Amino acid sequence: MSRVLSRVRSRGFSWAPLLTRPLLVPLLLSLPLSLCGGLMLAGAAFGHHGTANYDTEKNVSVKGTVTDFQYVNPHVLIFLDVKDDSGKVVKWQGELTSPNRLERSGWHKDTIKPGDTVTIGGYPAKSGSPEIWILKVIGPDGQPLQTAPGN
């Protein structure tokens, strides 16, 4: 490395002419900032797309009445009213993959409607809150709805 530097110096190389070019200085300044920003966003994206909030060692299943079906990015959400063992209604939320991936499996925005009775199964939330990362859906007709290739 020192040989290369000495050759460059011996040929009269100078950074000064490069730094006087109008576009080079902003480029040299923005490159490290862009790299830092990209690294920070990559961590957020990884955390968002992981199943860190869910206990992947357990599997739960609940059956209830759909109160809302949000077919939106980044994840499709199904909200259910589920009766517990005492008859009390518990509001559950299930999270699926993106609409784009579900459409490849035949889903559309009217696949599930409020008022439908469905069963969802998957990984429960680690916090104990009534949330599921959905791996399986049994539709209102009693037939399984394909969730692959998304989950």
TIBA-351577 format. One record per residue (C-alpha): residue number from 1; residue in three letters; x, y, z. Coordinates in Angstrom, 2 decimals, decimal comma, always signed. Layout:
TIBA-351577
<fido seq="NUM" type="ALA" east="X" north="Y" up="Z"/>
...
***
This chain:
TIBA-351577
<fido seq="1" type="MET" east="+0,00" north="+0,00" up="+0,00"/>
<fido seq="2" type="SER" east="+2,81" north="+2,43" up="+0,84"/>
<fido seq="3" type="ARG" east="+4,40" north="+1,76" up="-2,58"/>
<fido seq="4" type="VAL" east="+1,17" north="+2,78" up="-4,30"/>
<fido seq="5" type="LEU" east="+0,95" north="+5,96" up="-2,24"/>
<fido seq="6" type="SER" east="+4,57" north="+6,86" up="-2,90"/>
<fido seq="7" type="ARG" east="+4,06" north="+6,37" up="-6,67"/>
<fido seq="8" type="VAL" east="+0,99" north="+8,57" up="-6,59"/>
<fido seq="9" type="ARG" east="+2,83" north="+11,25" up="-4,63"/>
<fido seq="10" type="SER" east="+5,90" north="+11,05" up="-6,88"/>
<fido seq="11" type="ARG" east="+3,77" north="+11,70" up="-9,94"/>
<fido seq="12" type="GLY" east="+2,47" north="+14,86" up="-8,38"/>
<fido seq="13" type="PHE" east="-1,01" north="+13,62" up="-7,53"/>
<fido seq="14" type="SER" east="-3,08" north="+16,10" up="-5,57"/>
<fido seq="15" type="TRP" east="-6,61" north="+15,96" up="-4,21"/>
<fido seq="16" type="ALA" east="-7,04" north="+19,72" up="-4,66"/>
<fido seq="17" type="PRO" east="-8,23" north="+19,64" up="-8,32"/>
<fido seq="18" type="LEU" east="-10,72" north="+16,88" up="-7,52"/>
<fido seq="19" type="LEU" east="-12,17" north="+18,76" up="-4,58"/>
<fido seq="20" type="THR" east="-12,75" north="+21,87" up="-6,66"/>
<fido seq="21" type="ARG" east="-15,13" north="+20,06" up="-9,01"/>
<fido seq="22" type="PRO" east="-18,67" north="+21,18" up="-8,13"/>
<fido seq="23" type="LEU" east="-20,32" north="+17,74" up="-7,91"/>
<fido seq="24" type="LEU" east="-17,55" north="+15,78" up="-6,26"/>
<fido seq="25" type="VAL" east="-17,65" north="+17,41" up="-2,82"/>
<fido seq="26" type="PRO" east="-21,42" north="+16,83" up="-2,31"/>
<fido seq="27" type="LEU" east="-20,96" north="+13,26" up="-3,53"/>
<fido seq="28" type="LEU" east="-18,09" north="+12,60" up="-1,12"/>
<fido seq="29" type="LEU" east="-20,11" north="+14,08" up="+1,75"/>
<fido seq="30" type="SER" east="-23,38" north="+12,33" up="+0,93"/>
<fido seq="31" type="LEU" east="-21,92" north="+8,86" up="+0,46"/>
<fido seq="32" type="PRO" east="-21,09" north="+8,21" up="+4,15"/>
<fido seq="33" type="LEU" east="-24,43" north="+9,70" up="+5,23"/>
<fido seq="34" type="SER" east="-26,29" north="+7,48" up="+2,78"/>
<fido seq="35" type="LEU" east="-24,46" north="+4,39" up="+3,99"/>
<fido seq="36" type="CYS" east="-25,25" north="+5,19" up="+7,63"/>
<fido seq="37" type="GLY" east="-28,91" north="+5,82" up="+6,81"/>
<fido seq="38" type="GLY" east="-29,15" north="+2,62" up="+4,83"/>
<fido seq="39" type="LEU" east="-27,71" north="+0,59" up="+7,68"/>
<fido seq="40" type="MET" east="-30,17" north="+2,08" up="+10,14"/>
<fido seq="41" type="LEU" east="-33,15" north="+1,38" up="+7,86"/>
<fido seq="42" type="ALA" east="-31,97" north="-2,17" up="+7,20"/>
<fido seq="43" type="GLY" east="-32,14" north="-2,93" up="+10,90"/>
<fido seq="44" type="ALA" east="-35,64" north="-1,52" up="+11,15"/>
<fido seq="45" type="ALA" east="-36,80" north="-3,49" up="+8,12"/>
<fido seq="46" type="PHE" east="-35,33" north="-6,71" up="+9,49"/>
<fido seq="47" type="GLY" east="-37,01" north="-6,21" up="+12,85"/>
<fido seq="48" type="HIS" east="-40,31" north="-5,42" up="+11,17"/>
<fido seq="49" type="HIS" east="-40,32" north="-8,52" up="+8,99"/>
<fido seq="50" type="GLY" east="-39,25" north="-10,96" up="+11,67"/>
<fido seq="51" type="THR" east="-41,46" north="-12,99" up="+13,98"/>
<fido seq="52" type="ALA" east="-39,69" north="-11,68" up="+17,08"/>
<fido seq="53" type="ASN" east="-43,01" north="-10,65" up="+18,68"/>
<fido seq="54" type="TYR" east="-44,40" north="-14,17" up="+18,38"/>
<fido seq="55" type="ASP" east="-43,64" north="-17,42" up="+20,18"/>
<fido seq="56" type="THR" east="-42,66" north="-19,70" up="+17,32"/>
<fido seq="57" type="GLU" east="-42,46" north="-22,68" up="+19,69"/>
<fido seq="58" type="LYS" east="-46,23" north="-22,59" up="+20,31"/>
<fido seq="59" type="ASN" east="-49,27" north="-22,81" up="+18,09"/>
<fido seq="60" type="VAL" east="-52,75" north="-21,56" up="+18,97"/>
<fido seq="61" type="SER" east="-56,05" north="-21,59" up="+17,13"/>
<fido seq="62" type="VAL" east="-59,15" north="-19,43" up="+17,70"/>
<fido seq="63" type="LYS" east="-62,56" north="-19,34" up="+16,05"/>
<fido seq="64" type="GLY" east="-64,61" north="-16,19" up="+15,97"/>
<fido seq="65" type="THR" east="-66,61" north="-13,61" up="+14,08"/>
<fido seq="66" type="VAL" east="-64,69" north="-11,25" up="+11,80"/>
<fido seq="67" type="THR" east="-65,12" north="-7,62" up="+12,87"/>
<fido seq="68" type="ASP" east="-62,64" north="-6,14" up="+10,39"/>
<fido seq="69" type="PHE" east="-60,52" north="-7,34" up="+7,47"/>
<fido seq="70" type="GLN" east="-57,75" north="-4,96" up="+6,42"/>
<fido seq="71" type="TYR" east="-56,33" north="-6,02" up="+3,06"/>
<fido seq="72" type="VAL" east="-53,52" north="-3,46" up="+3,09"/>
<fido seq="73" type="ASN" east="-49,74" north="-3,25" up="+3,01"/>
<fido seq="74" type="PRO" east="-47,48" north="-4,15" up="+4,66"/>
<fido seq="75" type="HIS" east="-49,52" north="-6,94" up="+6,29"/>
<fido seq="76" type="VAL" east="-53,10" north="-8,12" up="+5,97"/>
<fido seq="77" type="LEU" east="-54,93" north="-8,00" up="+9,31"/>
<fido seq="78" type="ILE" east="-57,94" north="-10,00" up="+10,48"/>
<fido seq="79" type="PHE" east="-59,80" north="-8,86" up="+13,60"/>
<fido seq="80" type="LEU" east="-62,07" north="-11,33" up="+15,39"/>
<fido seq="81" type="ASP" east="-64,47" north="-11,41" up="+18,31"/>
<fido seq="82" type="VAL" east="-63,77" north="-14,70" up="+20,07"/>
<fido seq="83" type="LYS" east="-65,69" north="-16,06" up="+23,06"/>
<fido seq="84" type="ASP" east="-63,47" north="-17,42" up="+25,82"/>
<fido seq="85" type="ASP" east="-64,37" north="-20,36" up="+28,10"/>
<fido seq="86" type="SER" east="-66,49" north="-18,12" up="+30,34"/>
<fido seq="87" type="GLY" east="-68,44" north="-16,71" up="+27,38"/>
<fido seq="88" type="LYS" east="-66,71" north="-13,33" up="+27,51"/>
<fido seq="89" type="VAL" east="-65,84" north="-11,81" up="+24,11"/>
<fido seq="90" type="VAL" east="-62,12" north="-11,28" up="+23,54"/>
<fido seq="91" type="LYS" east="-60,94" north="-9,18" up="+20,60"/>
<fido seq="92" type="TRP" east="-58,21" north="-11,03" up="+18,67"/>
<fido seq="93" type="GLN" east="-55,97" north="-9,76" up="+15,91"/>
<fido seq="94" type="GLY" east="-54,31" north="-11,95" up="+13,31"/>
<fido seq="95" type="GLU" east="-51,50" north="-10,83" up="+11,02"/>
<fido seq="96" type="LEU" east="-50,72" north="-12,30" up="+7,62"/>
<fido seq="97" type="THR" east="-48,22" north="-11,50" up="+4,91"/>
<fido seq="98" type="SER" east="-48,70" north="-8,79" up="+2,26"/>
<fido seq="99" type="PRO" east="-51,73" north="-8,64" up="-0,06"/>
<fido seq="100" type="ASN" east="-49,38" north="-9,16" up="-3,02"/>
<fido seq="101" type="ARG" east="-48,27" north="-12,56" up="-1,73"/>
<fido seq="102" type="LEU" east="-51,78" north="-13,58" up="-0,72"/>
<fido seq="103" type="GLU" east="-53,12" north="-12,71" up="-4,18"/>
<fido seq="104" type="ARG" east="-50,72" north="-15,31" up="-5,61"/>
<fido seq="105" type="SER" east="-52,59" north="-17,83" up="-3,46"/>
<fido seq="106" type="GLY" east="-56,01" north="-16,69" up="-4,67"/>
<fido seq="107" type="TRP" east="-56,93" north="-14,11" up="-2,02"/>
<fido seq="108" type="HIS" east="-58,63" north="-10,78" up="-2,75"/>
<fido seq="109" type="LYS" east="-60,07" north="-7,96" up="-0,68"/>
<fido seq="110" type="ASP" east="-63,45" north="-9,76" up="-0,36"/>
<fido seq="111" type="THR" east="-62,08" north="-13,19" up="+0,61"/>
<fido seq="112" type="ILE" east="-63,12" north="-12,52" up="+4,20"/>
<fido seq="113" type="LYS" east="-65,87" north="-10,12" up="+5,22"/>
<fido seq="114" type="PRO" east="-67,04" north="-8,71" up="+8,56"/>
<fido seq="115" type="GLY" east="-69,63" north="-11,07" up="+9,99"/>
<fido seq="116" type="ASP" east="-67,92" north="-14,22" up="+8,63"/>
<fido seq="117" type="THR" east="-67,00" north="-16,93" up="+11,11"/>
<fido seq="118" type="VAL" east="-63,41" north="-18,08" up="+10,57"/>
<fido seq="119" type="THR" east="-60,71" north="-19,98" up="+12,40"/>
<fido seq="120" type="ILE" east="-57,15" north="-18,68" up="+12,49"/>
<fido seq="121" type="GLY" east="-54,13" north="-20,53" up="+13,78"/>
<fido seq="122" type="GLY" east="-50,49" north="-19,72" up="+14,20"/>
<fido seq="123" type="TYR" east="-47,89" north="-18,28" up="+16,55"/>
<fido seq="124" type="PRO" east="-49,23" north="-16,42" up="+19,60"/>
<fido seq="125" type="ALA" east="-47,81" north="-13,11" up="+20,80"/>
<fido seq="126" type="LYS" east="-45,05" north="-13,48" up="+23,40"/>
<fido seq="127" type="SER" east="-46,64" north="-10,71" up="+25,44"/>
<fido seq="128" type="GLY" east="-49,78" north="-12,78" up="+26,00"/>
<fido seq="129" type="SER" east="-51,96" north="-10,28" up="+24,16"/>
<fido seq="130" type="PRO" east="-54,62" north="-11,79" up="+21,87"/>
<fido seq="131" type="GLU" east="-52,55" north="-11,66" up="+18,67"/>
<fido seq="132" type="ILE" east="-51,50" north="-14,35" up="+16,20"/>
<fido seq="133" type="TRP" east="-49,02" north="-14,50" up="+13,33"/>
<fido seq="134" type="ILE" east="-51,35" north="-16,48" up="+11,08"/>
<fido seq="135" type="LEU" east="-50,15" north="-19,72" up="+9,52"/>
<fido seq="136" type="LYS" east="-53,56" north="-21,24" up="+8,80"/>
<fido seq="137" type="VAL" east="-57,02" north="-19,86" up="+8,02"/>
<fido seq="138" type="ILE" east="-60,24" north="-21,85" up="+7,82"/>
<fido seq="139" type="GLY" east="-62,72" north="-19,77" up="+5,81"/>
<fido seq="140" type="PRO" east="-66,42" north="-19,22" up="+6,45"/>
<fido seq="141" type="ASP" east="-67,25" north="-22,23" up="+4,24"/>
<fido seq="142" type="GLY" east="-65,10" north="-24,50" up="+6,43"/>
<fido seq="143" type="GLN" east="-62,40" north="-24,85" up="+3,78"/>
<fido seq="144" type="PRO" east="-58,73" north="-23,95" up="+4,41"/>
<fido seq="145" type="LEU" east="-57,51" north="-20,80" up="+2,70"/>
<fido seq="146" type="GLN" east="-54,02" north="-21,06" up="+1,25"/>
<fido seq="147" type="THR" east="-51,55" north="-18,69" up="+2,99"/>
<fido seq="148" type="ALA" east="-48,43" north="-19,84" up="+1,09"/>
<fido seq="149" type="PRO" east="-46,20" north="-18,62" up="-0,48"/>
<fido seq="150" type="GLY" east="-46,49" north="-15,70" up="+1,92"/>
<fido seq="151" type="ASN" east="-45,95" north="-17,22" up="+5,34"/>
***
